[in-house]
């Protein structure tokens, strides 16, 4: 084999390798991340309040009871949400019912 044949064979082998790798790993079908700030993953809303202070107080009350909670700004202007994990929703709603 001369130098031209070896070079051509090397280009063909690398081209085939690139095609196989692109076929195997290049088809990314993962969901596009939500950068709008509305998606909190597993967290669900248990309360919607008008002030940040009220949301922090409710989240603190839930945390005191052993429920992981967080307060975040809602999409509506001037509103805040208290968010908990799905397993804690019934307990959180029961605890916040009297507030």
C-alpha positions as CSV (number, residue, x, y, z in Angstrom):
1,X,0.0,0.0,0.0
2,X,1.3,3.4,-0.9
3,X,0.8,6.6,1.2
4,X,-2.3,7.7,-0.7
5,X,-4.1,4.4,-0.1
6,X,-3.2,4.5,3.6
7,X,-4.4,8.1,3.9
8,X,-7.7,7.3,2.1
9,X,-8.3,4.2,4.2
10,X,-7.6,6.2,7.4
11,X,-10.1,8.9,6.4
12,X,-12.7,6.3,5.6
13,X,-12.2,4.5,9.0
14,X,-12.4,7.7,10.9
15,X,-15.5,8.8,9.0
16,X,-17.2,5.5,9.8
17,X,-16.1,5.8,13.4
18,X,-17.5,9.3,13.6
19,X,-20.8,8.2,12.0
20,X,-21.2,5.3,14.4
21,X,-20.4,7.5,17.5
22,X,-22.8,10.2,16.3
23,X,-25.5,7.6,15.8
24,X,-24.9,6.1,19.2
25,X,-24.4,9.2,21.3
26,X,-25.5,12.2,19.3
27,X,-29.3,11.9,19.5
28,X,-30.0,13.8,22.7
29,X,-33.7,13.6,23.5
30,X,-33.6,14.9,27.0
31,X,-36.1,17.5,28.0
32,X,-35.2,21.1,27.6
33,X,-34.7,22.7,31.0
34,X,-37.2,25.3,32.1
35,X,-35.4,28.6,32.6
36,X,-38.6,30.6,33.2
37,X,-38.5,29.9,36.9
38,X,-41.9,28.3,37.0
39,X,-40.8,24.7,37.3
40,X,-39.8,23.5,40.7
41,X,-39.4,19.8,39.9
42,X,-41.0,17.7,42.6
43,X,-42.2,20.6,44.8
44,X,-45.9,21.4,44.9
45,X,-47.7,24.5,46.1
46,X,-49.6,24.3,49.4
47,X,-50.2,28.0,50.0
48,X,-50.3,31.2,48.0
49,X,-49.9,34.4,50.1
50,X,-49.6,38.1,49.2
51,X,-46.3,38.9,51.0
52,X,-42.8,37.4,51.3
53,X,-42.9,37.7,55.0
54,X,-46.1,35.6,55.2
55,X,-44.6,32.9,53.0
56,X,-41.5,32.8,55.2
57,X,-43.6,32.5,58.3
58,X,-45.6,29.6,56.9
59,X,-42.5,27.8,55.6
60,X,-40.9,28.2,59.0
61,X,-44.0,26.8,60.7
62,X,-43.9,23.7,58.3
63,X,-40.1,23.2,58.9
64,X,-40.7,23.4,62.7
65,X,-43.2,20.5,62.3
66,X,-40.6,18.5,60.4
67,X,-41.9,19.2,56.8
68,X,-39.3,20.4,54.3
69,X,-40.7,23.6,52.8
70,X,-39.6,26.6,50.8
71,X,-41.0,30.0,49.9
72,X,-40.7,31.2,46.4
73,X,-42.0,34.1,44.3
74,X,-45.2,33.2,42.3
75,X,-45.7,34.1,38.6
76,X,-48.4,36.5,39.7
77,X,-47.1,39.9,40.7
78,X,-46.9,40.4,44.4
79,X,-47.6,36.8,45.4
80,X,-45.5,34.1,47.0
81,X,-45.9,30.4,47.1
82,X,-45.0,27.9,49.9
83,X,-43.8,24.7,48.3
84,X,-43.4,21.1,49.7
85,X,-42.7,17.6,48.4
86,X,-45.6,15.5,47.3
87,X,-45.4,13.1,50.2
88,X,-45.8,16.0,52.6
89,X,-48.8,17.7,51.0
90,X,-51.5,16.2,53.2
91,X,-49.6,17.0,56.4
92,X,-48.7,20.5,55.2
93,X,-52.3,21.4,54.3
94,X,-53.6,20.0,57.6
95,X,-51.0,22.1,59.5
96,X,-51.7,25.2,57.5
97,X,-55.5,24.8,57.6
98,X,-55.9,26.7,60.9
99,X,-53.7,29.7,59.8
